[in-house]
């Protein structure tokens, strides 16, 4: 146990000290002893009150700081020990805590920091309290009534939700998050032979196939599409005449192609 050299004076039972009522009525309490002789009881009262407080403060300092408080005249050393003792029971002055303490709090108010060592209040709604009270993320999602889509990551993989950047399109073509590309167009065939049709954009990897159909409702036309490469295809059209005769014809053909 830490040592304390400062002891209270005249604290024993029956000590020769002026009674408290007489002490409070003593004129010298305000002016001090100015003339004549003070009685030993009066002097003992002065010494006891001063030494009692000194002893109490010294004992508190020794007990809380764990350091000896010695009657060695080291004032700065005692102040350091006293500060250490106060630090056991009292929070050191702190700007953050001061900012919080300065808030005019009230019902349904939640403090938050709006800068370095500055704070403000915001309204804590019923929704906010409900969410704070949930024990797990799953409980929060259920409370918000969010479905499976809310649990999906954004991307182009399995079970992911693509964002709009995953889609692309232009005149005559569209690209999907999976990488699939659909292209389409409208061309007039030639009666003399196949024509080369260039896709609006080349397929990066390959074209799976092209199909076409005549748009002339008054004639029985057959369209033929033969893929050349990733950039285009051959387009032909025939008119089905009497006796199943097929003749090349110039007619309007609508086509669609799929690839990656």
GIURLIN-V811783 format. One record per backbone hydrogen bond with DSSP energy under -0.5 kcal/mol. NH is the residue of the N-H (numbers start at 1). CO is the residue of the C=O. If there is no record, write none. Layout:
{{NH:CO} {NH:CO}}
This chain:
{{5:69} {7:5} {15:12} {17:15} {18:41} {23:19} {24:20} {25:21} {26:22} {26:23} {29:26} {30:27} {31:27} {32:28} {34:32} {43:39} {44:40} {45:41} {46:42} {47:43} {48:44} {49:45} {50:46} {51:47} {52:48} {53:49} {54:50} {55:51} {56:52} {57:53} {58:54} {59:55} {60:56} {61:57} {62:58} {63:59} {64:60} {65:61} {66:62} {69:3} {70:68} {72:70} {75:73} {78:74} {79:75} {80:76} {81:77} {82:78} {83:79} {84:80} {85:81} {86:82} {87:83} {88:85} {89:85} {89:86} {90:86} {98:94} {99:95} {100:96} {101:97} {102:98} {103:100} {105:103} {109:106} {110:122} {112:120} {114:118} {115:118} {117:115} {118:115} {120:112} {122:110} {124:108} {125:123} {129:125} {130:126} {131:127} {132:128} {133:129} {134:131} {140:136} {141:137} {142:138} {143:139} {144:140} {145:142} {146:141} {150:147} {151:148} {152:149} {155:161} {160:157} {161:153} {162:160} {166:163} {167:164} {168:175} {170:173} {173:170} {174:182} {175:168} {176:180} {179:176} {181:259} {182:174} {183:257} {184:172} {185:255} {187:253} {189:187} {189:251} {190:193} {195:235} {197:195} {197:233} {198:196} {199:231} {203:230} {208:206} {208:258} {209:258} {211:256} {213:254} {215:252} {217:215} {219:216} {221:219} {222:238} {224:236} {226:234} {227:225} {228:232} {229:232} {232:229} {233:197} {234:226} {235:195} {236:224} {238:222} {239:247} {240:220} {240:238} {241:239} {241:245} {244:241} {245:242} {247:239} {247:245} {249:237} {251:249} {253:187} {254:213} {255:185} {256:211} {257:183} {258:209} {259:181} {260:206}}
